[in-house]
Amino acid sequence: MALILLTVMLFMGCKDNTKVQPVRKVQKFVEPKGPRVMGDNTVSRKVGWVGGIYTVEVKRHADKSLAKASDGSHEYYDNKISVRILRQNGSEFFNREFTKADFKAKVDDQYYKNGALLGIVFVRSEGPELVFAASVGNPDKSSDEYVPLVLKISKLGTVTITQDENLE
């Protein structure tokens, strides 16, 4: 028994008490090469409209074939946004891709030249129309510079675009 106790004491006395420090890898911020992307996304929502239930799907994706947008410091790929509306039985009522060019008449030259199509978002059904908020502006996510627009799709599938005078 004394031999075992002595062996344990020797073992503990020889133990290296230095603590191992974790190695932290420092990651440098690397400036992206080439144009930036604002981020792709898809939003799908069921909506009661003109006596039925419709699915409104809005998809945004960067499109490398479009003219590039700029925030003054960096270039960005502009976006295409598709709006698709499906009837309750799954048949397609409406399907269209929008680009910044669709909003040219409603934004000034500076926003049209340097800005990007930032988004289209379903807001509400209003009688015979589906109402969407849209925006063209500075592609930098931290910026709040944009032109607010209203896009309406009628029950006949016609599209109207106006500047949003009611900034709600």
Summary of the structure (lengths in Angstrom):
residues: 168
radius of gyration: 28.2
end to end distance: 83.8
largest distance: 96.8
contacts: 410
relative contact order: 0.14
helix: 15%
strand: 44%
